[in-house]
């Protein structure tokens, strides 16, 4: 019986490893394809189109020289970092405060408030009323036009509220016996215990701000305040000569194709570097280490 179980376990481990390897390859293959195409010979790349597991020699880095030498890429990076840092911080602060209040049983109207907030997930004023509101507040062509409309997410609130509500009341009561106030309980008890949830939500919000371009396209006319994705969209979709006026002028479709691949890599790699630092929070239990005994 033990021999049979051991054999079945080995089969399961092998099959599981093969399936996970295939899934990992499917996730990694598109990025590898873009990477190899971005450093391949541009003329050979146009002749030999399709999925690539290896670059086409001789290697060519002229696309990266053009993209990184383009003035607006630096501006886009700076603005995107501003939006990501400020937007993520603002969203986390508002969501954490709201989730803490709505997760406490002593807050009597918490269910009615949650119903009101959940209603906004299904119905909203639409694009035109939102634009009129931002315009009347004088926020057009201002950083706040991108930050404030995305400063609060009901979906993230529901996730964080559920996490906070699962924390035993005994932790909070023991902190009160030690003289802690509401802010101290939130900062020293609730958030450390729920750091997995907070970290994941922070990652989701940061990625949303990093990839956001539609809000900026509506409210921002000043190119000096455009995020990186707006310039990426300009290069990838419109491919206008105006988008490359500050860099090396592109006169052929071959060179423009190479620039597209390089732009994707330049815009994607930084946000991918964050995943290794947050990945551990996806597998940690929310209550891990909070209560012993």
C-alpha positions as CSV (number, residue, x, y, z in Angstrom):
1,X,0.0,0.0,0.0
2,X,2.8,2.4,0.9
3,X,4.6,1.5,-2.3
4,X,1.5,2.3,-4.3
5,X,1.0,5.6,-2.5
6,X,4.6,6.5,-3.1
7,X,4.4,5.7,-6.8
8,X,1.2,7.7,-7.2
9,X,2.8,10.6,-5.4
10,X,5.8,10.6,-7.7
11,X,3.4,10.5,-10.7
12,X,1.5,13.4,-9.2
13,X,4.6,15.4,-8.6
14,X,5.9,14.9,-12.2
15,X,2.6,15.7,-13.8
16,X,2.2,18.8,-11.5
17,X,5.7,20.0,-12.4
18,X,5.0,19.6,-16.1
19,X,1.7,21.5,-16.0
20,X,3.2,24.3,-13.9
21,X,6.2,24.5,-16.3
22,X,3.8,24.8,-19.3
23,X,1.7,27.4,-17.5
24,X,4.9,29.4,-16.6
25,X,6.2,29.2,-20.1
26,X,2.8,30.5,-21.5
27,X,3.1,33.4,-19.1
28,X,6.7,34.1,-19.8
29,X,6.7,33.5,-23.6
30,X,5.1,36.8,-24.7
31,X,7.5,38.8,-22.7
32,X,10.5,36.8,-24.1
33,X,9.2,37.3,-27.6
34,X,9.1,41.1,-27.1
35,X,12.5,41.1,-25.5
36,X,14.2,39.2,-28.3
37,X,12.4,41.2,-31.0
38,X,13.6,44.4,-29.3
39,X,17.2,43.5,-29.7
40,X,17.0,41.7,-33.0
41,X,18.2,43.0,-36.4
42,X,15.3,45.2,-37.6
43,X,15.6,44.3,-41.3
44,X,15.7,40.5,-40.6
45,X,12.8,41.0,-38.1
46,X,10.5,42.2,-40.8
47,X,11.4,39.3,-43.1
48,X,11.1,36.7,-40.4
49,X,7.9,37.5,-38.5
50,X,6.3,35.3,-35.8
51,X,7.1,34.1,-32.3
52,X,10.7,34.1,-31.3
53,X,12.5,32.1,-28.7
54,X,15.9,33.6,-29.6
55,X,16.9,37.0,-31.0
56,X,17.9,37.5,-34.6
57,X,21.7,38.1,-34.9
58,X,23.4,40.5,-35.1
59,X,22.0,42.1,-32.0
60,X,20.7,45.7,-32.5
61,X,20.2,48.1,-29.6
62,X,19.5,51.2,-31.6
63,X,15.8,51.0,-30.6
64,X,16.7,51.4,-26.9
65,X,19.0,54.2,-27.8
66,X,16.1,56.0,-29.5
67,X,13.6,55.3,-26.8
68,X,15.8,56.2,-23.9
69,X,17.1,59.2,-25.7
70,X,13.6,60.5,-26.3
71,X,13.0,63.4,-23.9
72,X,9.3,62.6,-23.3
73,X,10.1,59.1,-22.0
74,X,11.9,60.7,-19.0
75,X,9.0,63.0,-18.5
76,X,6.6,60.1,-18.6
77,X,8.6,58.1,-16.1
78,X,8.7,61.0,-13.7
79,X,5.0,61.7,-13.9
80,X,4.1,58.0,-13.7
81,X,6.2,57.7,-10.5
82,X,4.4,60.7,-9.1
83,X,1.0,59.2,-9.9
84,X,2.0,55.7,-8.6
85,X,3.5,56.9,-5.3
86,X,1.0,59.6,-4.4
87,X,-2.0,57.7,-5.8
88,X,-1.1,54.4,-4.0
89,X,-0.5,56.2,-0.7
90,X,-3.7,58.2,-1.0
91,X,-5.8,55.1,-1.9
92,X,-4.3,53.0,0.9
93,X,-4.9,55.7,3.5
94,X,-8.5,56.3,2.6
95,X,-9.3,52.6,2.0
96,X,-7.6,51.5,5.3
97,X,-9.4,54.1,7.4
98,X,-12.8,53.3,5.8
99,X,-12.2,49.6,6.1
100,X,-11.3,49.9,9.8
101,X,-14.4,51.9,10.7
102,X,-16.8,49.7,8.7
103,X,-15.3,46.5,10.1
104,X,-15.9,47.4,13.7
105,X,-19.1,46.0,15.2
106,X,-19.6,48.9,17.5
107,X,-20.2,51.2,14.4
108,X,-23.9,50.6,14.2
109,X,-24.6,52.0,10.6
110,X,-21.8,50.0,9.0
111,X,-24.1,47.8,7.0
112,X,-26.2,50.7,5.6
113,X,-23.0,52.5,4.7
114,X,-21.7,49.4,2.9
115,X,-24.9,49.1,0.9
116,X,-24.6,52.8,-0.1
117,X,-21.0,52.2,-1.2
118,X,-21.8,49.0,-3.0
119,X,-24.5,50.9,-5.0
120,X,-21.7,53.0,-6.5
121,X,-20.1,49.9,-7.9
122,X,-23.2,49.2,-10.0
123,X,-24.2,52.8,-11.0
124,X,-22.3,56.0,-11.5
125,X,-22.8,59.3,-13.2
126,X,-20.8,58.5,-16.3
127,X,-18.0,60.1,-18.2
128,X,-19.6,63.5,-19.0
129,X,-20.7,64.3,-15.4
130,X,-17.3,63.2,-14.1
131,X,-15.6,65.5,-16.6
132,X,-17.9,68.4,-15.7
133,X,-17.2,67.8,-12.0
134,X,-13.4,67.8,-12.5
135,X,-13.7,70.9,-14.8
136,X,-15.9,72.9,-12.2
137,X,-13.4,72.0,-9.5
138,X,-10.6,73.6,-11.6
139,X,-8.6,70.4,-11.8
140,X,-8.2,70.2,-15.5
141,X,-4.5,69.9,-16.5
142,X,-3.6,69.2,-12.9
143,X,-2.1,66.1,-11.3
144,X,-5.1,66.0,-9.0
145,X,-7.3,65.3,-12.0
146,X,-5.6,61.8,-12.3
147,X,-5.2,61.2,-8.6
148,X,-8.5,62.2,-7.0
149,X,-10.9,60.2,-9.3
150,X,-9.0,57.0,-8.4
151,X,-8.3,57.9,-4.8
152,X,-10.9,55.4,-3.5
153,X,-12.0,51.9,-4.6
154,X,-15.0,50.2,-3.2
155,X,-13.8,46.9,-4.4
156,X,-10.6,47.3,-2.5
157,X,-12.6,48.5,0.5
158,X,-14.7,45.3,0.5
159,X,-11.5,43.1,0.5
160,X,-9.8,45.0,3.2
161,X,-12.9,45.3,5.4
162,X,-13.4,41.5,5.2
163,X,-9.8,41.0,6.2
164,X,-10.1,43.4,9.2
165,X,-13.3,41.8,10.3
166,X,-11.7,38.4,10.6
167,X,-9.2,39.7,13.2
168,X,-10.3,38.5,16.7
169,X,-11.8,41.1,19.0
170,X,-9.4,39.8,21.7
171,X,-6.5,41.5,20.0
172,X,-8.2,44.9,20.0
173,X,-9.5,44.4,23.6
174,X,-6.0,43.6,24.9
175,X,-4.6,46.7,23.2
176,X,-7.3,48.8,24.8
177,X,-6.4,47.4,28.2
178,X,-2.9,48.6,27.6
179,X,-4.2,52.1,26.9
180,X,-4.0,52.2,23.1
181,X,-6.3,54.5,21.2
182,X,-8.0,53.9,17.8
183,X,-5.1,55.1,15.7
184,X,-2.6,53.0,17.7
185,X,-4.8,50.0,17.4
186,X,-5.1,50.5,13.6
187,X,-1.4,51.1,13.0
188,X,0.2,48.7,15.6
189,X,-2.4,45.8,15.6
190,X,-4.7,45.8,12.6
191,X,-2.4,46.7,9.8
192,X,0.6,44.4,10.9
193,X,-1.8,41.5,11.2
194,X,-3.3,42.3,7.8
195,X,-0.1,43.3,6.0
196,X,-0.6,40.5,3.4
197,X,-4.0,42.1,2.3
198,X,-2.6,45.6,2.5
199,X,0.5,44.7,0.4
200,X,-1.6,43.0,-2.3
201,X,-4.0,45.9,-2.5
202,X,-1.1,48.3,-2.7
203,X,0.3,46.2,-5.6
204,X,-3.1,46.2,-7.4
205,X,-3.4,50.0,-7.0
206,X,0.1,50.7,-8.1
207,X,-0.3,48.6,-11.3
208,X,-3.6,50.3,-12.0
209,X,-1.9,53.7,-11.8
210,X,1.1,52.5,-13.8
211,X,-1.1,51.3,-16.7
212,X,-3.6,54.1,-16.5
213,X,-3.8,56.4,-19.6
214,X,-7.5,56.9,-20.3
215,X,-8.0,59.3,-17.3
216,X,-5.0,61.3,-18.4
217,X,-6.2,61.5,-22.0
218,X,-9.5,63.1,-20.8
219,X,-8.3,65.6,-18.2
220,X,-4.7,66.4,-19.3
221,X,-3.7,68.5,-22.3
222,X,-0.3,69.5,-21.0
223,X,2.2,67.0,-22.3
224,X,4.6,67.8,-19.4
225,X,2.0,66.1,-17.1
226,X,1.3,63.1,-19.2
227,X,2.1,59.7,-17.7
228,X,4.4,57.2,-19.4
229,X,1.5,55.2,-20.9
230,X,0.3,58.2,-22.8
231,X,3.6,58.5,-24.6
232,X,3.6,54.7,-25.0
233,X,0.2,54.9,-26.6
234,X,1.3,57.7,-28.8
235,X,4.2,55.7,-30.1
236,X,2.4,52.3,-30.4
237,X,-0.9,53.4,-31.9
238,X,-0.6,56.8,-33.6
239,X,3.1,56.4,-34.5
240,X,3.2,60.0,-35.2
241,X,6.4,61.8,-36.2
242,X,5.6,64.4,-33.5
243,X,6.1,61.8,-30.8
244,X,9.7,61.2,-32.0
245,X,10.6,64.9,-32.7
246,X,12.9,65.1,-29.7
247,X,14.8,61.9,-30.5
248,X,16.3,60.3,-33.5
249,X,14.0,60.7,-36.5
250,X,12.4,57.5,-37.8
251,X,11.9,57.3,-41.5
252,X,11.2,53.6,-42.0
253,X,8.5,51.3,-40.9
254,X,11.3,48.9,-39.9
255,X,12.8,51.2,-37.4
256,X,9.4,52.2,-36.0
257,X,8.6,48.5,-35.4
258,X,11.8,48.1,-33.4
259,X,11.0,51.2,-31.4
260,X,7.6,49.7,-30.5
261,X,9.1,46.6,-29.1
262,X,11.7,48.6,-27.1
263,X,9.0,50.9,-25.8
264,X,7.0,48.0,-24.4
265,X,10.1,46.7,-22.6
266,X,11.0,50.1,-21.2
267,X,7.4,50.6,-19.9
268,X,6.9,47.1,-18.5
269,X,10.1,46.0,-16.9
270,X,10.1,48.4,-13.9
271,X,6.7,47.3,-12.7
272,X,7.6,43.7,-13.1
273,X,10.6,44.3,-10.7
274,X,8.1,44.9,-7.9
275,X,6.5,41.4,-8.0
276,X,9.4,39.5,-6.3
277,X,9.1,41.8,-3.3
278,X,5.3,41.4,-2.9
279,X,4.9,37.8,-4.1
280,X,5.5,36.3,-0.6
281,X,2.3,38.1,0.6
282,X,0.2,36.2,-1.9
283,X,1.0,32.9,-0.2
284,X,1.1,34.0,3.5
285,X,-2.0,33.5,5.6
286,X,-3.7,36.7,6.7
287,X,-3.6,35.6,10.3
288,X,-0.2,34.0,10.3
289,X,1.6,34.7,13.5
290,X,-1.1,36.9,15.0
291,X,-2.4,34.4,17.7
292,X,-0.4,31.7,19.3
293,X,-1.4,29.0,21.7
